[in-house]
Amino acid sequence: MAALKVSVISPEATLFEGEAPSVTAPAFDGEVGILPMHAPMVTTLGKGVLAIGDGQRFAVEGGFLQVVDDVVRVVTEKASKL
């Protein structure tokens, strides 16, 4: 099964680096879901919960999310593990 390569980076640390089947993130205008083969995109993040697969969850605030070739990069201004 295809997987996404995901990284979550805040100014303090890299919070997550690994593979996941999906990502759900709080975009500035609503929630966005990412699965393998997603079209390339960049969006600004709002405040909310970033979910990676079924296990990892982070409270994020601000920043951006980029998707290119099954690689998801989340760069956030503020994040903490839930």
N, C-alpha and C positions, 0 to 999 in steps of 0.2 A: 504494500500500500504506500502511496506517495505521502511524503511528509514535508512540512515547512521547516526551514532553518530559521530560528527565531533568536533575536538578541534584544535585551531590554537594558538600556543604559541611562543612568542618571548622573548628575554631576559628581555624586559621591562614589559611585561604584557601578560595575556591570552586575546587574541583579539576576539575569538569566541569560544563558547561552546554550542552545541545544535544539533538538527537533521536537515538533509537535504536530498533531493532525489538524489543529485549527487554532485560530486566535480571534478573540472578540475584544474590541476596544471602544472606548468612549470618544468618538470623533466630536468635533466642535458642534456639529448639527445633529447628533444622534449616534446610536450604536452601529458599529460596522463589524461584519463577520468576514473572516478571511479563511479560505480553504485552498488546498493545492490547485494549481492552474489558474489562480486569480489573475485578472488583468493588472498590469502595472498601475500603481497609483501612489499618490502622496496626499496625506490629509493632516490637518492640525488636530491635536488632541484637546479635549475638554477635561472636565473633572469627573472621575468615576472609577470603575473597576476594569482592569485589564485581565482577561482570562486566557491562559495558554493551555490548550488541551482540556483535560478534565481535572487537572490538579493544581497548577500554579495560578495564584491570584495576587494581583498587586493593586493598591490604590494609587492612581496616577493623577497628576494635575499639570496640564499644559505640555507642550512639546509637539512632536510630530511622529507619524507612522509612515513608513515607506514599504511598498511591496514591489519586488522585481524578481522574476524567475524563481518563484517559490522561496525567496528570502524575504523575511519580515524584519525590519529594523524599527525599534521603538526607542526614540530619544526623548526623554521626559525631563521636565524641570524639577519635578518632585515625585518621588515614588517610595512606597513602603510595602513590604510583603504582608499579605493578609493570612 
